[in-house]
Amino acid sequence: QQQHIDRSRSNGTNGAAASAATAAAATAALSEEDDILARAQHLLDHSHSTHSTATAAAAAASRSAVTTLAPPRQQALRLRSAGYLLPHPSKRATGGEDAFFVTGVGYGCVGIADGVGSWADEGIDAAAYAKGLMHAAADICESSSGSESSQDVLTYAQACTDAPGSCTALVARLQPNRVLDVCVVGDTGLRVIRENRVVFETEVQEHAFNLPFQLACPDIIPEADTPETALSYATTLQPGDIVVAGSDGLFDNMWDQQLANIVTRSMRYLPPSSSSWDVDVAAELAQRIAESAAANAVNAEYKSPWAVEVAERAPESLPLLAHIFGPRGGKLDDIGVVVSLVV
């Protein structure tokens, strides 16, 4: 019995030892498992942290790229310009009273002026002031930095011109941002033609019907108009546009759509490019436009812009037949045209 008891105690001791060993092993296993789980969680957290950092870095880089990416720079445009003067039939010997200038300095600048013919009745050369004004305007355009506006150009030209007489005038200067800066005094005008239609036009500036604003030397005519009261415009050009500036002899004898049609027909076989669009092409087109306007001026059946305007604003001056059959006929005048090809 004692041996059994001792054997039982021994077995119990051995069983307790086995249980303790088993418990220790289980504890060790759990500890190892916890350690493994902890290491796995650490790796997972590190992975998430790395992924988040990489994602944040990528997002920051993307934002930086969007912020710093500049739009493609537009290439500057230039004017290839030429002019043509067609005097009134009775003034062919003297060359008429219109004047113009063109220059390729900078991005291009043009001007046109129309001397007021009534000065001839006082023995004054009606062309002198217009020619002097255009000469002075060309001088500042060709000798300056190009920062002056078209209004500045006309202001300088008026200050430099001391001939007697007066004129209407227009200056248009292309800026590096493709904007055409235009200043108009009186009834000279400008049109921009694009895809067979006029997309921009200037207005007439006048004190009364057939009495346009006029520039003159203030020392001779203190009440003369100045560029400070001129009409100023800014219009954006596109490659392939054609700019037509002219005296009232052009626009009194040609509707805008007729002008656009002539331009489109003349240029249809000459696609716009810097190589094919040169000053010779501009000169030929200016001549064609002027001659077409002159043909309208002597056509008694042509319903001209001038005839329509007279009927609307001065009907008492029309002959009886005009009241019956409607306004007809053009207006004989000097015709000055400046064409600029935009390349």
Buried (B, 14 or more C-beta within 10 A) or exposed (E): EEEEEEEEEEEEEEEEEEEEEEEEEEEEEEEEEEEEEEEEEEEEEEEEEEEEEEEEEEEEEEEEEEEEEEEEEEEEBBBBBBBBBBBBEEBEEEEBBBBBBBBBEBBBBBBBBBBBBEBBEEEBBBBBBBBBBBBBBBBBBBEBEBEBBBBBBBBBBBEBBEBBBBBBBBBBBBBEEBBBBBBBBBBBBBBBBBEEEBBBBBEBBBEEEBEBBBBBBBEEBEEBBBBEEBBEBEBEBEBBBBBBBBBBBBBBBBBBEBBBBBBBEBBEEEEBEEEEBBBEBBBBBBBBBBBBBBEBBEBEEBBBBBBBBBBEEEEEEBEEEBEEEEBBBBBBBBBBBBBBBBB
